[in-house]
Structure formats: structure tokens, C-alpha cells
Amino acid sequence: MAQKIGTMGESYFKFLCASENINCNKSEEDMAGWDYILDFPLENTPSGSDTAKGPIECKVQIKSTTKERKFSAVKLSNLLRFCKSPLPTFFLFLEFGNKKEPQSLYLVHFDESLIEETLRKVRAAEQGKKKKKLHSSTMRISYDSTYKLAGVTGVELKKSIEEFILDGMS
């Protein structure tokens, strides 16, 4: 019997967020490419809450796999939306292998280089001789060991996201 790997990945992701008190809000209509919006807790500071950094908010797309192919094809229309979003965006790859729990987590930040690559592919798709619709064109989002989290824990997920957004949302 086949595992419901996508459901398992999303359930585990929600567990990781809950373990670190991160609000994890699921997209009810999964048409824009992201699965969850995260809302981190407000940090306490010795000088008072009014001086605390703005809590992190970000979008996350969950990709669960039993294979070791190290990429996922994502629609250009969704990636273009990520380019235009004011919120930081991430892809979280959960590798299960043949186990019931993820064996590894990989966090890919949708950064400037991915934005540039997306915009190049969008232009090429729209301006080529055979114009392509963005929702029927894809781009690979790849990952390797440089994206691997140190552990399969909520602490590691939170720490890794915070490393990309050093000053909170301010």
C-alpha cells in the first residue's frame, strides 16, 4: 500500500512549527504555489516589547519525497507570484526514504538568484516564437547538502529561517 507522502509531510511540518510556537496557516485554496504562511512569535527583549524586531512572516511550499532526485518542478506562474510577494518565501523538502518520518529536511530560500532565473524563464516563455502559458511551464527548484538542516526538528527549521531574515520583518 502506497504511503500518503504529501499528507505525511504537511502533518510533520505542522508538528515542527507547533513545537516552536510558530503559527502555521494553511492555504485553503492551493492555487498560488504556497502551502503555509508562518507567523513567528514576538520576541521578548530586555528593553521592552516596543523595541522588539517585527516577528517573521513567510510563505512555505512543502515538498515531500521518498526519492532522492533532489528537485521539484514548479509552475512558472507560481514562481512569478513568489517574485512579486513582499514576504520571504521558502521551499521545504522533506525526504522520507522508505520510513514513516522524514529522515532529512532541506530549506531552499527563494532568493535573488532564483528570482532572476524565474524572470528570465518567464520572459523567454512569453516572448519566444512559441509563446507558452506560464501555468503550463515549469522550472526546477533543486537542493543539495548545502540546504540540509542540521536536524529534523522545529528548532532547526526556526533557526534556519531566522538566518535568512536576520532583522525580522523590519
C-alpha positions as CSV (number, residue, x, y, z in Angstrom):
1,M,0.0,0.0,0.0
2,A,1.4,3.4,-1.0
3,Q,2.0,6.0,1.7
4,K,0.2,9.3,1.6
5,I,3.6,11.1,1.5
6,G,2.2,14.6,0.8
7,T,-0.2,14.4,3.8
8,M,2.6,12.9,6.0
9,G,4.9,15.8,5.0
10,E,2.4,18.5,5.8
11,S,1.4,16.9,9.1
12,Y,5.1,16.7,10.1
13,F,5.7,20.3,9.1
14,K,2.8,21.4,11.3
15,F,4.2,19.5,14.2
16,L,7.6,21.2,13.6
17,C,6.0,24.6,13.7
18,A,3.9,23.9,16.7
19,S,6.9,22.6,18.6
20,E,8.4,26.1,18.3
21,N,5.2,28.1,18.8
22,I,5.1,29.2,15.2
23,N,1.7,29.9,13.9
24,C,1.2,27.9,10.7
25,N,-1.7,28.9,8.5
26,K,-2.6,26.6,5.6
27,S,-3.7,27.9,2.3
28,E,-7.3,26.9,1.7
29,E,-7.0,27.3,-2.0
30,D,-3.7,25.9,-3.2
31,M,-3.6,27.9,-6.4
32,A,-0.8,30.3,-5.7
33,G,2.1,27.9,-5.0
34,W,2.5,28.3,-1.3
35,D,1.1,25.8,1.3
36,Y,1.6,27.8,4.5
37,I,2.1,31.3,5.9
38,L,4.2,31.2,9.0
39,D,3.9,33.8,11.7
40,F,6.7,33.6,14.3
41,P,6.3,34.6,17.9
42,L,7.0,38.1,19.0
43,E,10.5,38.2,20.6
44,N,10.9,39.4,24.2
45,T,13.6,41.9,24.7
46,P,15.2,43.3,28.0
47,S,14.5,46.8,26.8
48,G,10.7,46.2,26.3
49,S,8.3,44.8,23.7
50,D,8.0,48.1,21.9
51,T,11.7,47.8,20.8
52,A,11.5,44.2,19.6
53,K,12.1,43.3,16.0
54,G,8.9,42.7,13.9
55,P,8.1,39.0,14.0
56,I,9.0,37.0,11.0
57,E,6.3,36.2,8.5
58,C,7.0,34.0,5.4
59,K,5.4,31.6,2.9
60,V,6.5,28.0,2.7
61,Q,5.9,25.4,-0.1
62,I,6.1,21.8,1.2
63,K,7.7,19.1,-1.0
64,S,7.7,15.6,0.4
65,T,9.6,12.8,-1.3
66,T,10.6,9.2,-0.9
67,K,13.0,9.5,-3.8
68,E,16.5,11.1,-3.9
69,R,16.0,13.2,-7.1
70,K,16.8,16.4,-5.3
71,F,14.5,18.7,-7.2
72,S,10.9,19.6,-7.9
73,A,9.3,21.1,-11.0
74,V,7.3,24.2,-10.0
75,K,4.9,26.1,-12.3
76,L,6.3,29.4,-13.6
77,S,3.0,31.2,-12.8
78,N,3.5,30.3,-9.1
79,L,7.2,31.3,-9.1
80,L,6.3,34.6,-10.7
81,R,3.9,35.2,-7.8
82,F,6.8,34.4,-5.4
83,C,8.9,37.1,-7.2
84,K,6.2,39.6,-6.6
85,S,5.5,38.7,-3.0
86,P,6.6,41.1,-0.2
87,L,7.0,38.1,2.1
88,P,10.1,35.9,2.1
89,T,9.4,32.5,0.5
90,F,10.9,29.1,1.1
91,F,10.6,25.5,-0.2
92,L,10.9,22.8,2.5
93,F,11.9,19.4,1.1
94,L,11.1,16.5,3.5
95,E,12.9,13.3,2.5
96,F,11.2,10.2,3.9
97,G,13.1,7.5,2.1
98,N,11.1,4.4,3.0
99,K,10.4,5.5,6.6
100,K,7.3,6.9,8.3
101,E,9.1,10.0,9.5
102,P,11.3,12.4,7.4
103,Q,15.0,11.4,7.5
104,S,16.2,14.8,6.3
105,L,15.0,18.4,5.8
106,Y,16.2,20.8,3.2
107,L,15.3,24.5,3.2
108,V,15.6,26.5,0.0
109,H,15.1,30.2,0.2
110,F,13.5,31.7,-2.9
111,D,16.4,34.3,-3.1
112,E,17.7,36.8,-5.6
113,S,19.3,34.1,-7.8
114,L,16.0,32.1,-8.1
115,I,14.1,35.3,-8.7
116,E,16.5,36.2,-11.6
117,E,16.2,32.7,-13.0
118,T,12.5,32.8,-12.8
119,L,12.2,36.2,-14.5
120,R,14.5,35.0,-17.3
121,K,12.3,31.9,-17.9
122,V,9.1,34.0,-17.7
123,R,10.5,36.4,-20.4
124,A,11.6,33.5,-22.6
125,A,8.2,31.7,-22.3
126,E,6.2,34.9,-23.1
127,Q,8.5,36.3,-25.9
128,G,9.5,33.2,-27.8
129,K,8.2,32.2,-31.2
130,K,6.0,29.6,-29.5
131,K,4.6,31.6,-26.6
132,K,3.9,29.4,-23.6
133,K,1.4,29.8,-20.9
134,L,3.1,30.3,-17.5
135,H,0.8,27.8,-15.8
136,S,1.9,25.1,-18.2
137,S,5.7,25.9,-18.0
138,T,7.8,24.8,-15.1
139,M,11.2,25.4,-13.6
140,R,13.2,23.1,-11.4
141,I,13.9,24.0,-7.8
142,S,16.9,21.9,-6.8
143,Y,18.6,21.3,-3.5
144,D,21.7,19.5,-2.3
145,S,23.6,19.0,1.0
146,T,24.2,22.8,1.4
147,Y,20.5,23.2,2.1
148,K,20.2,20.4,4.6
149,L,19.2,21.3,8.1
150,A,21.4,20.0,10.9
151,G,18.4,18.0,12.3
152,V,14.8,17.1,11.7
153,T,13.5,19.4,14.4
154,G,11.4,22.5,14.8
155,V,14.4,24.2,16.4
156,E,16.5,23.7,13.3
157,L,13.7,24.8,11.0
158,K,13.1,28.0,13.0
159,K,16.8,28.7,13.3
160,S,17.3,28.3,9.5
161,I,14.5,30.6,8.6
162,E,15.8,33.2,11.0
163,E,19.2,33.1,9.5
164,F,17.7,34.3,6.2
165,I,15.7,37.1,7.9
166,L,18.2,38.5,10.3
167,D,16.4,41.7,11.4
168,G,12.8,40.3,11.5
169,M,10.3,41.9,9.2
170,S,11.6,45.5,9.9
